């Protein structure tokens, strides 16, 4: 599928919504704070929409953001890469995918995830942190649909944390990955489908790799 056709799908969706709601492009511009000329170019397939544009369209029309991401072609473009069996085996592969993606605007680095994990370690050592993991993990897992190559790793880490299978330091490291998955402070927002959980997967892989080295 060409970029032009992908953009036309988004344009058709926007035209349909504008007609149904009797909203002009100028009015949509006021509601979303997106320049009218930019909206016109997106609708006519002359410009690729950014994730923040899609988020604003979703909020304005009350339509699931996944509909806009699919229409814009983000799902189709990245799904092929994510279907590769080794994508979650290497943090370097994950970073390479994100850096080459048009979905993430800011430069992504493994260091950001590692820093966030380090920040969470102190929280995991508290009773509040431990209770948060034990009480919130299952609910967050359900929200993801329990789908993804990293899910089994995630469940294994949770079982180790739950039954204290590891040294105190190992359990703190495992807990930091679980907290990263549970809380909403991701380096990559979860609403960006299907990339939203890749940094969670990376966090899990980083901890798993460290534990393998230590064992």
FENCORRA-V193802 format. One line per field, one symbol per residue. ss: DSSP state (@ for helix, = for strand, . for the rest). psi: psi as a letter, one per 20 degrees, with the letter a starting at -180 (. if undefined). Layout:
ss = ???
psi = ???
This chain:
ss = ..@@@@@@@@@@@@@@@@@@@...@@@@@@@@...@@@@@@@@.......@@@@@@@@@@@...@@@@@@@..@@@@@@@@@........@@@@@@@@@@.........@@@@@@@@@@@@@@@..@@@@@@@@@@@@@@@@@.......@@@@@@@@@@@@.....@@@@@@@@@@@@@@@...............@@@@@@@@@@@@@@@@@.
psi = pqhghghhggghgggghgghilprhgghgghikppghggghghjkiqpqqhhghghggggikpphhghhghijgghhhhgghiphjhjiphhgghgghhiqihogqpqqhhgghghghhighhhiqhggghgghhiggghhhhijkpqhighgghggghgggjlnrrggghggghhhghghgrlkqhophinpjihjhhghggghggggghhhh.
